[in-house]
């Protein structure tokens, strides 16, 4: 695994453990020789992980839409800062450049980004691991809701378990290294041809 994309809040959140875990993940990535791809901002959780990877001598690629860069939130000191024209272009480039995707705690932007790449995985558009770093149980209620989507038969069990969940950066990276994507066909499942 050469490059990991990390989605996380543009805010720091209410608990200092969130920012601390962003830094811990950055440190673990550098220790494993993994480069960071992220949203290119200098603020909140995003700024924390990028700062940490730069400080530890790792490589960071930031990808930010022009309208956000113009608001002066871009991390302008990055050696590889790419300005794109839209949020759609940003996500497409993040997906193309990365070998896996992790969401740390964050808000709507973070949740939307991880759900989009996870959706692409369930449609076999890529076979890269997607994971949640569930710091201080931040995602517990979302995980309960995701179980409900399975019991109500809107989500295939294999697609639910595709998202790797850990509360510790090192454990999450270990599980990414051994990740095996499920072999599924969403269209067939939706038609009731291979329910499992
Ligand atoms: P949120 O979780 O809503 O704070 O949004 C964070 C995610 O959305 C990041 O992963 C970014 O890709 C994007 N995003 C939202 N707000 C900003 C911002 N002010 N600057 C850069 N990216 C942002």
Boltz pocket constraint, residues with backbone or C-beta under 6 A from the ligand:
constraints:
  - pocket:
      binder: B
      contacts: [[A, 6], [A, 7], [A, 8], [A, 9], [A, 10], [A, 11], [A, 38], [A, 39], [A, 40], [A, 41], [A, 46], [A, 63], [A, 64], [A, 68], [A, 73], [A, 105], [A, 106], [A, 107], [A, 108], [A, 109], [A, 110], [A, 111], [A, 113]]
      max_distance: 6.0
